[in-house]
């Protein structure tokens, strides 16, 4: 289904994968894992023919269904239902059938009416050959299981939240009947029930599957093979094992490599010491040189040992001085056409406050944060800046980043008074160094974009952070850094998240429930709503 030969992938001058020979066959359900920046997303986009490899060949047979981390559909005016049906080309046929029905009902002579009837018949035959009305039922079932109600399916894509659009794209791919599925973080924006259903769907998929996910429960339930991208060795280690056996085997492999290296290092030390002794005698200089060469060959062939993965040391900015209530909002409302998202929302963010925004997908959580950040205007109401307000906004789809600019240019636009030396130092703390800072932002993986967005927050000096799903796309170690930063930040935070751990790290004192806009004191009784939100 997918075969690579001598695959080499690069990010700028950095080699991500070298000489990889990979194969995906029917029944393979592969977990693609590795630290942030190891090349997981780059690998998936290459296998999906979204980018060309630096070297080597990728051969594909059969249809591929690819879910990127940040899906962008071309036409935002089509309905969610049509977008899902387009997975099998049924959207165009259905719309043509509707037009043919209208033509049959219009006053016309017998010849024109007969022509319209024949056209409708041909279209209906095509529709039936592709599964027709049963396929529409299948699509609706998939959408329901992914948390997309009927009312959402009739709406244009532009009226949907980022989480809803991502669910629509996932539904489209699962509906498409593609032989091979390539899924990059498919559980982002899914609630617990939808994740449970997705586990069952993927476990029964008979074609090929490659999934990138930081959801270990999904990996444990679904994968029967693991590809581990080792960022230190630019290799893909292949394990024909399920998730838990893979973890155990990998630890065994690392211990073996470490022991082999220690044994080799002892041999090298012994040879070097012996050569030093022999060099003192002219008659043994040749033998000493031979021992030196043998030691050099052993050093060159040392077994690689896993280098401890580096993690960005994240600390949110020391907040700039501000008044008692730096941010307030009164009477905010938002509608798309006749669809009302929320209405009459009031909010007061006090200095150092901890606020969680909860609501089902489509309730307007991201829209509210955009209004507070000033990137989207409300239909009614007003957002008011208090004394000394300085906002730092983390957008879940990274729309605040200019993908055509370099990392350094993005940092510079957010902190024009900082020197390049200072900006490079901060980027270095977030594991961006050397030529990487001059790399185009659009080439970064989802986790790397998250790190860059966090680095921009660090230089902002913000006293109110607006954080929209800040732990998405992060490996476990990086996620812990974000959670620790939430715990220690002295400014105010308004948080939108499906991550219960992020809420617990925040220790919120207030909650806003959308779409009603109800403001209340935080209670642990609300914790169960986080994953559903």
One Martini backbone bead per residue (centre of mass of N, CA, C, O) as a GRO file, in nm:
protein
  533
    1UNK     BB    1   0.061   0.061  -0.023
    2UNK     BB    2   0.338   0.150   0.126
    3UNK     BB    3   0.667   0.247  -0.009
    4UNK     BB    4   1.006   0.287   0.097
    5UNK     BB    5   1.325   0.415  -0.048
    6UNK     BB    6   1.570   0.581   0.090
    7UNK     BB    7   1.458   0.776   0.301
    8UNK     BB    8   1.482   1.143   0.310
    9UNK     BB    9   1.457   1.388   0.572
   10UNK     BB   10   1.412   1.751   0.606
   11UNK     BB   11   1.496   2.047   0.816
   12UNK     BB   12   1.659   2.198   0.632
   13UNK     BB   13   1.973   2.083   0.743
   14UNK     BB   14   1.817   1.876   0.901
   15UNK     BB   15   1.816   1.540   0.976
   16UNK     BB   16   1.551   1.315   1.031
   17UNK     BB   17   1.583   1.099   0.789
   18UNK     BB   18   1.774   0.795   0.700
   19UNK     BB   19   1.747   0.535   0.501
   20UNK     BB   20   1.433   0.452   0.474
   21UNK     BB   21   1.253   0.133   0.497
   22UNK     BB   22   0.911   0.125   0.431
   23UNK     BB   23   0.592  -0.049   0.533
   24UNK     BB   24   0.246  -0.076   0.422
   25UNK     BB   25  -0.009  -0.301   0.516
   26UNK     BB   26  -0.263  -0.484   0.546
   27UNK     BB   27  -0.338  -0.441   0.897
   28UNK     BB   28  -0.167  -0.203   0.958
   29UNK     BB   29  -0.119  -0.042   1.288
   30UNK     BB   30   0.054   0.257   1.318
   31UNK     BB   31   0.273   0.406   1.547
   32UNK     BB   32   0.388   0.741   1.538
   33UNK     BB   33   0.685   0.820   1.714
   34UNK     BB   34   0.809   1.100   1.909
   35UNK     BB   35   0.938   1.375   1.951
   36UNK     BB   36   0.928   1.691   1.920
   37UNK     BB   37   1.074   1.731   1.594
   38UNK     BB   38   1.144   1.438   1.465
   39UNK     BB   39   0.917   1.399   1.200
   40UNK     BB   40   0.619   1.303   1.189
   41UNK     BB   41   0.468   1.505   1.005
   42UNK     BB   42   0.666   1.490   0.771
   43UNK     BB   43   0.620   1.193   0.712
   44UNK     BB   44   0.314   1.204   0.657
   45UNK     BB   45   0.320   1.416   0.424
   46UNK     BB   46   0.494   1.238   0.240
   47UNK     BB   47   0.304   0.986   0.225
   48UNK     BB   48   0.065   1.193   0.117
   49UNK     BB   49   0.198   1.386  -0.107
   50UNK     BB   50   0.257   1.691   0.023
   51UNK     BB   51   0.563   1.610  -0.011
   52UNK     BB   52   0.900   1.595  -0.075
   53UNK     BB   53   1.170   1.428  -0.064
   54UNK     BB   54   1.509   1.456  -0.049
   55UNK     BB   55   1.515   1.134  -0.065
   56UNK     BB   56   1.393   0.893  -0.246
   57UNK     BB   57   1.102   0.670  -0.231
   58UNK     BB   58   0.737   0.681  -0.296
   59UNK     BB   59   0.494   0.419  -0.288
   60UNK     BB   60   0.147   0.407  -0.407
   61UNK     BB   61  -0.149   0.215  -0.326
   62UNK     BB   62  -0.424   0.353  -0.339
   63UNK     BB   63  -0.616   0.517  -0.116
   64UNK     BB   64  -0.581   0.825   0.071
   65UNK     BB   65  -0.633   0.931   0.415
   66UNK     BB   66  -0.575   1.272   0.528
   67UNK     BB   67  -0.497   1.409   0.858
   68UNK     BB   68  -0.422   1.696   0.962
   69UNK     BB   69  -0.371   1.903   1.221
   70UNK     BB   70  -0.455   2.165   1.021
   71UNK     BB   71  -0.727   2.180   0.865
   72UNK     BB   72  -0.795   2.302   0.518
   73UNK     BB   73  -1.056   2.410   0.351
   74UNK     BB   74  -1.144   2.569   0.070
   75UNK     BB   75  -1.472   2.573   0.104
   76UNK     BB   76  -1.666   2.758   0.344
   77UNK     BB   77  -1.970   2.746   0.201
   78UNK     BB   78  -2.007   2.470   0.256
   79UNK     BB   79  -2.136   2.211   0.394
   80UNK     BB   80  -2.070   1.967   0.615
   81UNK     BB   81  -2.211   1.741   0.460
   82UNK     BB   82  -2.067   1.784   0.185
   83UNK     BB   83  -1.783   1.738   0.291
   84UNK     BB   84  -1.823   1.444   0.372
   85UNK     BB   85  -1.936   1.335   0.093
   86UNK     BB   86  -1.669   1.403  -0.070
   87UNK     BB   87  -1.517   1.137   0.001
   88UNK     BB   88  -1.717   1.000  -0.255
   89UNK     BB   89  -1.856   1.225  -0.448
   90UNK     BB   90  -2.167   1.292  -0.345
   91UNK     BB   91  -2.212   1.600  -0.344
   92UNK     BB   92  -2.241   1.658  -0.646
   93UNK     BB   93  -2.468   1.459  -0.710
   94UNK     BB   94  -2.679   1.571  -0.514
   95UNK     BB   95  -2.693   1.857  -0.637
   96UNK     BB   96  -2.774   1.762  -0.921
   97UNK     BB   97  -3.039   1.628  -0.834
   98UNK     BB   98  -3.178   1.881  -0.729
   99UNK     BB   99  -3.173   2.033  -0.998
  100UNK     BB  100  -3.333   1.815  -1.155
  101UNK     BB  101  -3.591   1.838  -0.987
  102UNK     BB  102  -3.649   2.131  -1.054
  103UNK     BB  103  -3.667   2.089  -1.363
  104UNK     BB  104  -3.914   1.891  -1.352
  105UNK     BB  105  -4.110   2.115  -1.210
  106UNK     BB  106  -4.093   2.288  -1.444
  107UNK     BB  107  -4.217   2.454  -1.691
  108UNK     BB  108  -4.256   2.245  -1.987
  109UNK     BB  109  -4.198   2.063  -2.231
  110UNK     BB  110  -4.184   1.733  -2.295
  111UNK     BB  111  -3.884   1.725  -2.385
  112UNK     BB  112  -3.762   1.870  -2.137
  113UNK     BB  113  -3.879   1.680  -1.923
  114UNK     BB  114  -3.750   1.419  -2.031
  115UNK     BB  115  -3.459   1.516  -2.002
  116UNK     BB  116  -3.469   1.556  -1.692
  117UNK     BB  117  -3.546   1.265  -1.622
  118UNK     BB  118  -3.295   1.129  -1.745
  119UNK     BB  119  -3.088   1.280  -1.577
  120UNK     BB  120  -3.187   1.185  -1.302
  121UNK     BB  121  -3.150   0.884  -1.355
  122UNK     BB  122  -2.844   0.887  -1.396
  123UNK     BB  123  -2.773   1.010  -1.122
  124UNK     BB  124  -2.909   0.791  -0.948
  125UNK     BB  125  -2.735   0.558  -1.048
  126UNK     BB  126  -2.467   0.675  -0.946
  127UNK     BB  127  -2.550   0.704  -0.653
  128UNK     BB  128  -2.610   0.399  -0.608
  129UNK     BB  129  -2.320   0.292  -0.687
  130UNK     BB  130  -2.200   0.470  -0.423
  131UNK     BB  131  -2.453   0.396  -0.203
  132UNK     BB  132  -2.611   0.642  -0.152
  133UNK     BB  133  -2.838   0.644   0.100
  134UNK     BB  134  -2.662   0.461   0.276
  135UNK     BB  135  -2.419   0.652   0.281
  136UNK     BB  136  -2.561   0.884   0.425
  137UNK     BB  137  -2.607   0.719   0.680
  138UNK     BB  138  -2.309   0.664   0.742
  139UNK     BB  139  -2.224   0.959   0.770
  140UNK     BB  140  -2.417   1.030   1.002
  141UNK     BB  141  -2.304   0.823   1.202
  142UNK     BB  142  -2.018   0.932   1.218
  143UNK     BB  143  -2.092   1.218   1.308
  144UNK     BB  144  -2.233   1.142   1.570
  145UNK     BB  145  -1.978   0.991   1.696
  146UNK     BB  146  -1.817   1.288   1.666
  147UNK     BB  147  -2.023   1.522   1.766
  148UNK     BB  148  -2.230   1.581   1.509
  149UNK     BB  149  -2.498   1.738   1.466
  150UNK     BB  150  -2.745   1.806   1.243
  151UNK     BB  151  -2.726   2.120   1.255
  152UNK     BB  152  -2.423   2.130   1.165
  153UNK     BB  153  -2.450   1.990   0.877
  154UNK     BB  154  -2.617   2.254   0.757
  155UNK     BB  155  -2.366   2.419   0.786
  156UNK     BB  156  -2.133   2.622   0.718
  157UNK     BB  157  -1.800   2.610   0.778
  158UNK     BB  158  -1.760   2.916   0.872
  159UNK     BB  159  -1.959   2.861   1.138
  160UNK     BB  160  -1.743   2.690   1.262
  161UNK     BB  161  -1.543   2.556   1.462
  162UNK     BB  162  -1.239   2.419   1.483
  163UNK     BB  163  -1.339   2.150   1.609
  164UNK     BB  164  -1.565   2.095   1.401
  165UNK     BB  165  -1.392   2.094   1.142
  166UNK     BB  166  -1.218   1.856   1.230
  167UNK     BB  167  -1.449   1.650   1.249
  168UNK     BB  168  -1.532   1.670   0.955
  169UNK     BB  169  -1.261   1.568   0.838
  170UNK     BB  170  -1.265   1.296   0.982
  171UNK     BB  171  -1.534   1.199   0.867
  172UNK     BB  172  -1.450   1.208   0.569
  173UNK     BB  173  -1.222   0.996   0.590
  174UNK     BB  174  -1.388   0.759   0.716
  175UNK     BB  175  -1.601   0.764   0.471
  176UNK     BB  176  -1.410   0.714   0.208
  177UNK     BB  177  -1.265   0.424   0.203
  178UNK     BB  178  -0.979   0.425   0.249
  179UNK     BB  179  -0.711   0.213   0.264
  180UNK     BB  180  -0.534   0.456   0.383
  181UNK     BB  181  -0.458   0.596   0.703
  182UNK     BB  182  -0.361   0.939   0.792
  183UNK     BB  183  -0.320   1.041   1.138
  184UNK     BB  184  -0.307   1.365   1.301
  185UNK     BB  185  -0.431   1.393   1.587
  186UNK     BB  186  -0.751   1.278   1.609
  187UNK     BB  187  -0.833   1.366   1.925
  188UNK     BB  188  -0.858   1.644   1.872
  189UNK     BB  189  -1.162   1.771   2.002
  190UNK     BB  190  -1.245   1.518   2.154
  191UNK     BB  191  -1.444   1.334   2.329
  192UNK     BB  192  -1.475   1.051   2.509
  193UNK     BB  193  -1.690   0.908   2.329
  194UNK     BB  194  -1.545   0.955   2.055
  195UNK     BB  195  -1.285   0.804   2.127
  196UNK     BB  196  -1.410   0.531   2.177
  197UNK     BB  197  -1.522   0.496   1.890
  198UNK     BB  198  -1.252   0.533   1.735
  199UNK     BB  199  -1.110   0.287   1.842
  200UNK     BB  200  -1.304   0.081   1.711
  201UNK     BB  201  -1.274   0.169   1.417
  202UNK     BB  202  -0.960   0.134   1.391
  203UNK     BB  203  -0.941  -0.166   1.488
  204UNK     BB  204  -1.131  -0.255   1.220
  205UNK     BB  205  -0.933  -0.175   1.015
  206UNK     BB  206  -0.817  -0.336   0.707
  207UNK     BB  207  -0.616  -0.156   0.635
  208UNK     BB  208  -0.416   0.106   0.659
  209UNK     BB  209  -0.227   0.260   0.946
  210UNK     BB  210  -0.135   0.595   1.055
  211UNK     BB  211  -0.057   0.726   1.387
  212UNK     BB  212  -0.063   1.033   1.556
  213UNK     BB  213  -0.018   1.028   1.921
  214UNK     BB  214  -0.069   1.130   2.277
  215UNK     BB  215  -0.275   0.891   2.312
  216UNK     BB  216  -0.216   0.605   2.481
  217UNK     BB  217  -0.495   0.466   2.470
  218UNK     BB  218  -0.517   0.456   2.166
  219UNK     BB  219  -0.256   0.301   2.108
  220UNK     BB  220  -0.325   0.051   2.280
  221UNK     BB  221  -0.601  -0.018   2.118
  222UNK     BB  222  -0.478  -0.014   1.801
  223UNK     BB  223  -0.184  -0.092   1.775
  224UNK     BB  224   0.066  -0.337   1.607
  225UNK     BB  225   0.272  -0.099   1.547
  226UNK     BB  226   0.604   0.069   1.562
  227UNK     BB  227   0.734   0.397   1.491
  228UNK     BB  228   1.051   0.522   1.585
  229UNK     BB  229   1.174   0.846   1.612
  230UNK     BB  230   1.517   0.924   1.615
  231UNK     BB  231   1.662   1.233   1.660
  232UNK     BB  232   1.968   1.145   1.713
  233UNK     BB  233   1.986   0.919   1.449
  234UNK     BB  234   1.787   0.938   1.205
  235UNK     BB  235   1.569   0.707   1.273
  236UNK     BB  236   1.367   0.403   1.218
  237UNK     BB  237   1.211   0.214   1.455
  238UNK     BB  238   1.093  -0.122   1.427
  239UNK     BB  239   0.785  -0.254   1.575
  240UNK     BB  240   0.611  -0.572   1.596
  241UNK     BB  241   0.412  -0.418   1.814
  242UNK     BB  242   0.249  -0.323   2.059
  243UNK     BB  243   0.253  -0.080   2.286
  244UNK     BB  244   0.350  -0.219   2.552
  245UNK     BB  245   0.567  -0.405   2.426
  246UNK     BB  246   0.728  -0.171   2.312
  247UNK     BB  247   0.810  -0.031   2.573
  248UNK     BB  248   0.965  -0.276   2.684
  249UNK     BB  249   1.162  -0.316   2.442
  250UNK     BB  250   1.292  -0.037   2.444
  251UNK     BB  251   1.418  -0.058   2.721
  252UNK     BB  252   1.589  -0.303   2.654
  253UNK     BB  253   1.749  -0.173   2.420
  254UNK     BB  254   1.875   0.059   2.588
  255UNK     BB  255   2.026  -0.118   2.788
  256UNK     BB  256   2.197  -0.268   2.581
  257UNK     BB  257   2.339  -0.022   2.455
  258UNK     BB  258   2.466   0.078   2.715
  259UNK     BB  259   2.633  -0.177   2.773
  260UNK     BB  260   2.788  -0.188   2.506
  261UNK     BB  261   2.923   0.084   2.540
  262UNK     BB  262   3.069   0.030   2.806
  263UNK     BB  263   3.239  -0.206   2.700
  264UNK     BB  264   3.380  -0.049   2.471
  265UNK     BB  265   3.507   0.173   2.646
  266UNK     BB  266   3.689  -0.021   2.804
  267UNK     BB  267   3.852  -0.122   2.562
  268UNK     BB  268   3.960   0.152   2.476
  269UNK     BB  269   4.110   0.218   2.739
  270UNK     BB  270   4.296  -0.029   2.731
  271UNK     BB  271   4.429   0.026   2.455
  272UNK     BB  272   4.535   0.312   2.518
  273UNK     BB  273   4.709   0.235   2.762
  274UNK     BB  274   4.887   0.028   2.614
  275UNK     BB  275   4.993   0.221   2.395
  276UNK     BB  276   5.137   0.418   2.587
  277UNK     BB  277   5.341   0.213   2.692
  278UNK     BB  278   5.464   0.128   2.406
  279UNK     BB  279   5.568   0.415   2.308
  280UNK     BB  280   5.830   0.422   2.487
  281UNK     BB  281   5.909   0.206   2.272
  282UNK     BB  282   6.046   0.186   1.964
  283UNK     BB  283   5.986  -0.129   1.906
  284UNK     BB  284   5.652  -0.057   1.974
  285UNK     BB  285   5.525   0.164   1.786
  286UNK     BB  286   5.365  -0.003   1.580
  287UNK     BB  287   5.175  -0.144   1.787
  288UNK     BB  288   5.056   0.118   1.903
  289UNK     BB  289   4.928   0.215   1.638
  290UNK     BB  290   4.740  -0.029   1.605
  291UNK     BB  291   4.580   0.019   1.869
  292UNK     BB  292   4.473   0.299   1.794
  293UNK     BB  293   4.307   0.204   1.549
  294UNK     BB  294   4.129   0.007   1.704
  295UNK     BB  295   4.006   0.222   1.892
  296UNK     BB  296   3.882   0.394   1.663
  297UNK     BB  297   3.692   0.176   1.552
  298UNK     BB  298   3.531   0.138   1.812
  299UNK     BB  299   3.434   0.435   1.838
  300UNK     BB  300   3.281   0.441   1.561
  301UNK     BB  301   3.097   0.171   1.666
  302UNK     BB  302   2.926   0.279   1.872
  303UNK     BB  303   2.659   0.240   2.043
  304UNK     BB  304   2.375   0.382   2.060
  305UNK     BB  305   2.247   0.622   2.288
  306UNK     BB  306   2.007   0.752   2.447
  307UNK     BB  307   1.923   1.073   2.452
  308UNK     BB  308   1.799   1.290   2.639
  309UNK     BB  309   1.530   1.454   2.595
  310UNK     BB  310   1.462   1.760   2.519
  311UNK     BB  311   1.319   2.038   2.710
  312UNK     BB  312   1.140   2.302   2.734
  313UNK     BB  313   1.184   2.584   2.944
  314UNK     BB  314   0.893   2.695   3.082
  315UNK     BB  315   0.815   3.054   3.126
  316UNK     BB  316   0.616   3.275   3.196
  317UNK     BB  317   0.575   3.590   3.217
  318UNK     BB  318   0.636   3.870   3.375
  319UNK     BB  319   0.406   4.072   3.466
  320UNK     BB  320   0.275   4.351   3.402
  321UNK     BB  321   0.158   4.621   3.520
  322UNK     BB  322  -0.170   4.660   3.682
  323UNK     BB  323  -0.479   4.663   3.750
  324UNK     BB  324  -0.737   4.509   3.908
  325UNK     BB  325  -0.900   4.520   3.608
  326UNK     BB  326  -0.775   4.457   3.292
  327UNK     BB  327  -1.050   4.286   3.200
  328UNK     BB  328  -1.353   4.351   3.010
  329UNK     BB  329  -1.700   4.239   2.945
  330UNK     BB  330  -2.001   4.345   2.754
  331UNK     BB  331  -2.258   4.205   2.582
  332UNK     BB  332  -2.173   3.957   2.423
  333UNK     BB  333  -2.214   3.866   2.070
  334UNK     BB  334  -2.283   3.582   1.829
  335UNK     BB  335  -2.340   3.545   1.473
  336UNK     BB  336  -2.440   3.323   1.190
  337UNK     BB  337  -2.673   3.458   1.078
  338UNK     BB  338  -2.922   3.262   1.231
  339UNK     BB  339  -2.684   3.173   1.414
  340UNK     BB  340  -2.652   3.142   1.756
  341UNK     BB  341  -2.395   3.129   1.979
  342UNK     BB  342  -2.402   3.395   2.168
  343UNK     BB  343  -2.533   3.593   2.457
  344UNK     BB  344  -2.471   3.821   2.689
  345UNK     BB  345  -2.158   3.844   2.776
  346UNK     BB  346  -1.993   3.855   3.089
  347UNK     BB  347  -1.659   3.987   3.197
  348UNK     BB  348  -1.412   3.962   3.471
  349UNK     BB  349  -1.057   4.021   3.486
  350UNK     BB  350  -0.854   3.981   3.729
  351UNK     BB  351  -0.581   4.003   3.896
  352UNK     BB  352  -0.470   3.672   3.878
  353UNK     BB  353  -0.678   3.517   3.745
  354UNK     BB  354  -0.884   3.202   3.713
  355UNK     BB  355  -1.017   3.098   3.395
  356UNK     BB  356  -1.282   2.890   3.272
  357UNK     BB  357  -1.399   2.770   2.956
  358UNK     BB  358  -1.720   2.625   2.897
  359UNK     BB  359  -1.830   2.395   2.634
  360UNK     BB  360  -1.946   2.285   2.370
  361UNK     BB  361  -1.907   2.227   2.065
  362UNK     BB  362  -1.995   2.552   1.935
  363UNK     BB  363  -2.032   2.763   2.187
  364UNK     BB  364  -1.769   2.985   2.161
  365UNK     BB  365  -1.482   2.981   2.292
  366UNK     BB  366  -1.290   3.084   2.069
  367UNK     BB  367  -1.450   3.340   2.005
  368UNK     BB  368  -1.416   3.472   2.280
  369UNK     BB  369  -1.106   3.489   2.277
  370UNK     BB  370  -1.087   3.665   2.021
  371UNK     BB  371  -1.231   3.905   2.141
  372UNK     BB  372  -1.035   3.953   2.381
  373UNK     BB  373  -0.785   3.982   2.168
  374UNK     BB  374  -0.899   4.147   1.898
  375UNK     BB  375  -0.959   3.943   1.631
  376UNK     BB  376  -1.275   3.977   1.702
  377UNK     BB  377  -1.592   4.094   1.648
  378UNK     BB  378  -1.868   4.180   1.791
  379UNK     BB  379  -2.202   4.235   1.749
  380UNK     BB  380  -2.213   4.290   2.058
  381UNK     BB  381  -2.061   4.492   2.259
  382UNK     BB  382  -1.763   4.505   2.491
  383UNK     BB  383  -1.412   4.551   2.512
  384UNK     BB  384  -1.214   4.630   2.804
  385UNK     BB  385  -0.936   4.815   2.896
  386UNK     BB  386  -0.734   4.830   3.144
  387UNK     BB  387  -0.488   4.912   3.336
  388UNK     BB  388  -0.206   4.782   3.169
  389UNK     BB  389  -0.286   4.608   2.946
  390UNK     BB  390  -0.150   4.272   2.848
  391UNK     BB  391  -0.183   4.054   2.584
  392UNK     BB  392  -0.177   3.688   2.553
  393UNK     BB  393  -0.218   3.481   2.257
  394UNK     BB  394  -0.330   3.141   2.222
  395UNK     BB  395  -0.379   2.960   1.931
  396UNK     BB  396  -0.490   2.652   1.831
  397UNK     BB  397  -0.422   2.721   1.500
  398UNK     BB  398  -0.185   2.936   1.475
  399UNK     BB  399  -0.289   3.226   1.350
  400UNK     BB  400  -0.061   3.419   1.483
  401UNK     BB  401   0.116   3.293   1.277
  402UNK     BB  402   0.359   3.345   1.027
  403UNK     BB  403   0.429   3.107   0.786
  404UNK     BB  404   0.632   3.296   0.600
  405UNK     BB  405   0.797   3.333   0.839
  406UNK     BB  406   1.029   3.332   1.052
  407UNK     BB  407   1.098   3.280   1.370
  408UNK     BB  408   1.243   3.551   1.420
  409UNK     BB  409   1.026   3.733   1.289
  410UNK     BB  410   0.798   3.661   1.484
  411UNK     BB  411   0.943   3.761   1.736
  412UNK     BB  412   1.001   4.055   1.642
  413UNK     BB  413   0.696   4.141   1.609
  414UNK     BB  414   0.643   4.095   1.933
  415UNK     BB  415   0.960   4.225   2.000
  416UNK     BB  416   1.095   4.513   1.885
  417UNK     BB  417   1.291   4.585   2.147
  418UNK     BB  418   1.445   4.339   2.089
  419UNK     BB  419   1.711   4.162   2.036
  420UNK     BB  420   1.839   3.907   1.855
  421UNK     BB  421   1.995   3.784   2.088
  422UNK     BB  422   1.754   3.756   2.281
  423UNK     BB  423   1.572   3.588   2.090
  424UNK     BB  424   1.771   3.352   2.052
  425UNK     BB  425   1.781   3.270   2.348
  426UNK     BB  426   1.481   3.197   2.375
  427UNK     BB  427   1.471   2.993   2.144
  428UNK     BB  428   1.681   2.804   2.273
  429UNK     BB  429   1.496   2.729   2.521
  430UNK     BB  430   1.293   2.607   2.275
  431UNK     BB  431   1.492   2.441   2.071
  432UNK     BB  432   1.599   2.694   1.893
  433UNK     BB  433   1.877   2.678   1.669
  434UNK     BB  434   2.060   2.832   1.464
  435UNK     BB  435   1.915   2.781   1.153
  436UNK     BB  436   1.621   2.744   1.259
  437UNK     BB  437   1.543   3.057   1.298
  438UNK     BB  438   1.543   3.074   0.957
  439UNK     BB  439   1.293   2.919   0.939
  440UNK     BB  440   0.999   2.842   0.820
  441UNK     BB  441   0.711   2.811   0.998
  442UNK     BB  442   0.550   2.613   0.799
  443UNK     BB  443   0.769   2.364   0.861
  444UNK     BB  444   0.645   2.301   1.121
  445UNK     BB  445   0.530   2.138   1.362
  446UNK     BB  446   0.290   2.137   1.593
  447UNK     BB  447   0.482   2.134   1.842
  448UNK     BB  448   0.668   2.364   1.737
  449UNK     BB  449   0.449   2.581   1.719
  450UNK     BB  450   0.388   2.578   2.015
  451UNK     BB  451   0.670   2.668   2.110
  452UNK     BB  452   0.670   2.938   1.957
  453UNK     BB  453   0.416   3.058   2.086
  454UNK     BB  454   0.538   3.048   2.373
  455UNK     BB  455   0.782   3.230   2.317
  456UNK     BB  456   0.609   3.479   2.253
  457UNK     BB  457   0.486   3.502   2.535
  458UNK     BB  458   0.753   3.554   2.687
  459UNK     BB  459   0.804   3.844   2.529
  460UNK     BB  460   0.529   4.004   2.606
  461UNK     BB  461   0.451   4.070   2.917
  462UNK     BB  462   0.195   3.953   3.008
  463UNK     BB  463  -0.115   3.981   3.228
  464UNK     BB  464  -0.296   3.825   3.001
  465UNK     BB  465  -0.390   3.495   2.930
  466UNK     BB  466  -0.494   3.339   2.621
  467UNK     BB  467  -0.586   2.989   2.620
  468UNK     BB  468  -0.605   2.756   2.337
  469UNK     BB  469  -0.515   2.457   2.367
  470UNK     BB  470  -0.194   2.427   2.481
  471UNK     BB  471  -0.161   2.083   2.480
  472UNK     BB  472  -0.164   2.039   2.200
  473UNK     BB  473   0.081   1.837   2.036
  474UNK     BB  474   0.216   1.725   2.297
  475UNK     BB  475   0.436   1.585   2.468
  476UNK     BB  476   0.459   1.485   2.788
  477UNK     BB  477   0.699   1.668   2.872
  478UNK     BB  478   0.588   1.936   2.753
  479UNK     BB  479   0.321   1.937   2.904
  480UNK     BB  480   0.445   1.963   3.190
  481UNK     BB  481   0.566   2.242   3.140
  482UNK     BB  482   0.298   2.389   3.095
  483UNK     BB  483   0.168   2.316   3.368
  484UNK     BB  484   0.385   2.450   3.542
  485UNK     BB  485   0.344   2.735   3.426
  486UNK     BB  486   0.053   2.766   3.523
  487UNK     BB  487   0.116   2.745   3.830
  488UNK     BB  488   0.341   3.006   3.832
  489UNK     BB  489   0.178   3.221   3.719
  490UNK     BB  490   0.094   3.566   3.811
  491UNK     BB  491  -0.119   3.609   3.622
  492UNK     BB  492  -0.376   3.601   3.409
  493UNK     BB  493  -0.622   3.339   3.313
  494UNK     BB  494  -0.771   3.216   3.004
  495UNK     BB  495  -0.923   2.890   2.958
  496UNK     BB  496  -0.912   2.646   2.690
  497UNK     BB  497  -1.010   2.292   2.742
  498UNK     BB  498  -0.981   1.916   2.742
  499UNK     BB  499  -0.766   1.924   2.982
  500UNK     BB  500  -0.778   1.831   3.303
  501UNK     BB  501  -0.482   1.887   3.388
  502UNK     BB  502  -0.487   2.191   3.319
  503UNK     BB  503  -0.704   2.270   3.523
  504UNK     BB  504  -0.558   2.171   3.778
  505UNK     BB  505  -0.307   2.354   3.739
  506UNK     BB  506  -0.470   2.626   3.754
  507UNK     BB  507  -0.674   2.662   3.980
  508UNK     BB  508  -0.960   2.769   3.960
  509UNK     BB  509  -1.207   3.047   4.042
  510UNK     BB  510  -1.350   3.044   3.750
  511UNK     BB  511  -1.654   3.018   3.538
  512UNK     BB  512  -1.756   2.984   3.190
  513UNK     BB  513  -2.077   2.921   3.046
  514UNK     BB  514  -2.147   2.789   2.736
  515UNK     BB  515  -2.381   3.001   2.583
  516UNK     BB  516  -2.498   3.166   2.840
  517UNK     BB  517  -2.264   3.314   3.025
  518UNK     BB  518  -2.209   3.187   3.291
  519UNK     BB  519  -2.099   3.296   3.612
  520UNK     BB  520  -1.873   3.111   3.832
  521UNK     BB  521  -1.764   2.924   4.066
  522UNK     BB  522  -1.546   2.691   4.119
  523UNK     BB  523  -1.592   2.330   4.083
  524UNK     BB  524  -1.531   1.991   4.099
  525UNK     BB  525  -1.803   1.917   3.957
  526UNK     BB  526  -1.685   2.034   3.669
  527UNK     BB  527  -1.457   1.837   3.573
  528UNK     BB  528  -1.635   1.640   3.391
  529UNK     BB  529  -1.677   1.868   3.158
  530UNK     BB  530  -1.406   1.906   3.014
  531UNK     BB  531  -1.403   1.657   2.806
  532UNK     BB  532  -1.690   1.756   2.684
  533UNK     BB  533  -1.612   2.060   2.583
   0.00000   0.00000   0.00000
